[in-house]
Amino acid sequence: MNVIRASVLGYCAGVRRAVDIALREAAARQKVYTAGPLIHNPAVLETLKVRGVEILEEDVDAPCAARGAVVIIRAHGVTPQSEARLRDRGFRIADASCPKVKRSQTLAQELSESGRRVFLAGEKRHAEIAGIQGYAPGGIVVESARDALESARILFAEDPAAETAVIAQTTLSVEDYAAICDALQMVFPRITIYDTICSATRERQNALRTLCEKADAIIIAGGRNSANTRRLVAVARAAHTVSGEATNGAAVAGKPVVLVENAREIPEAFVTGTYNTIGISAGASTPDEVIDEIERALLSSGGALKGQP
Ligand code: SF4
């Protein structure tokens, strides 16, 4: 059995920066909080917890003892209203928002202030989208092409002359964004489309597609609640045209794709020589140690490391 890593995988620059800021603050101070989970990875959150970093729910009043403490804004960013509330409560802010997310926030604010109606293509419940929406009050979140068409028609019925623009969640797949933009253009042909998909996302997705050509089975390492990790799973499944539902336990017809948060979750079929070549990719919030651990588990089951595609 051969084991191949994707040529680009794991931590992106924005996540690495956020984790570095958090670890630095934790080493320097007594009271450090993060505004919501810093990133979507359980292993990293556990490390921060061990070092005394607490997660602060933004809408919960901070305890008086926390005054003067530091709150780290996560890589996904927060709404300006949330940041203002934290400052009002006496927190010092350490802003670990990814600079690319900051750019989307600024863009959304400028568009909104210039009178545009802003569509936000992404997951309705994702922190990044919620944060950007705070900069573009009235921003319309659309998750799919169908959703986009429906929302655009509703807006058109209210205001056929609306000047519109669309911004993507940084981790959206290129294909999904193209489909959403096509749907919006059917109703608002003059809509301005901004390409705000992060190159880190694109690079990981492209490297994964190349990996899929060489591997019989794919492991995606990352948090189950990480949007970009789940997108990698979708990309691999599309590339492998898996028939049937790939699960974390069983081999399925077609080439299987599994998401694991750590080496203990690797399905048995992956370590019993069922596949000739296993490919590993990882979401942008997956630490190097988790990837190394998974690779070691495959190699110790009889795998051999191959060069990257
Ligand atoms: S995926 Fe891109 S936008 Fe998101 S944190 Fe990483 S570098 Fe920033």
Boltz pocket constraint, residues with backbone or C-beta under 6 A from the ligand:
constraints:
  - pocket:
      binder: B
      contacts: [[A, 12], [A, 13], [A, 14], [A, 15], [A, 75], [A, 98], [A, 99], [A, 100], [A, 101], [A, 170], [A, 171], [A, 198], [A, 199], [A, 200], [A, 201], [A, 228], [A, 284]]
      max_distance: 6.0
